[in-house]
Amino acid sequence: MNSDIFHAQLSALEADLLAELEISEQNGTDSTVTLDQQSVGRLSRMDAMQSQQMALEQKRRRRDRLLQVRAALRRIEEDDYGYCIDCDEPINPKRLEFDPCALRCVGCEGNN
């Protein structure tokens, strides 16, 4: 399997995720919501809290995806990329095109 293509794709994805995380840090979209009822109405405060929670969840998902991407890059370096972690058979390249971080073949993924 030619892992150079996947390495490039994963490296670009890693850079994108790092940039998105940096932007969210700079924007402070997940900063603490002010709970002063005098300055913000109850519904506005609830909307702000919901937005904050959504931003935190999005940030968590980006971090999780970044860990998956880095693990896939490590598997490429160790020449272990593209093999199912359960059955050790090659993962279909079409599956890897769809999700370059895939750990399992379709058969084993269905069993989990």
N, C-alpha and C positions, 0 to 999 in steps of 0.2 A: 504494500500500500504506500502511495506517495503521500507522506505526512507533511510535506512542505506547504501544500495548499492549506491544510488544516492549521498548520502552525501560523501562517500568515493571517488566516481568518481569526484564530484565537487571539493573536497579538493585537489585531485591530479592535476586537471586542474588548480586550483588557484595557486598551487605551481609552476607548469610549466610556467604559464603566468608571474608570478613574477620573475622567473629565467630568462626568455627570455627578460623581460624588463630591468632587471639588466645588462644582457650581452650587450644589445644594448646601455645602458648608458655608460658602461665601454669602449666599442669599439668606441664610438663617431661617429657611422655611420651616424648620423643625424646632424653633426656639419656643420657650415657655410662653403660654398664653396668659395674659394679665387677667386676673379674676376680680378686678375692681368693678363692681356693678354700677358705680357712679359714672364711670367713663365709657362703659360698653354695656349695651342692653343684653338681656339674658339670651335671646335668640342669636344675636351677633356673636356673643361669647361661645355659645354652643357650636355655631358654624366654625369659629376660629379653632375650637378644640378638635372638631372633626377634621378640619384641614390639617392641623398639626399631626394628628394620629395617622392620617393618610400619608403625609410626607415622611413620617418616621417609618411606616411600613414599606414605603417605596425605597427608602434608604437601606433598610434591612435586606430587602430583596436584591438590591444592587450589590450589597456586600456579599450575600450568599452566592450570587452568580459569579462575582469576581473570584471567590474561593474555588468554585467549580472550574472556571476558566484556567486559573493558575494550576490546579490539579491536572487538568488535561494537558497543559503545556509541559508539566513535569513528566507525565506519562510519555509524551513525545520524546523528551530528552532521554528517558530511560528505555526507549524503544519498546514500550509496552502499550502504546496507543493503538486503539482500534480493535482491541480484543475484549470480549465479554469478561467481566470480573467473576461471573458465576461459572460459566461453562468453558471459558478460555478459547472459544471459537471466535473467528473474525466477525466484527460488527459490520453489517451491510453499509457500504460507503454512502448510499442514499440516506440512511438513517443519520450518519455522521454529518452529511451536508445539512440536514434539517436541524440537528442538535450536535454540534461538534464536541459537546461535553458528555455525550451519552456514555454510560458505563456498562450497559447491558445490551445484548442483542434483543430483538423483538420477542423471541420465544421466552427468554428468561425474564424480561421486563413484565410480560403478561403473567408470569407465575408469582410475581411479588406484589 
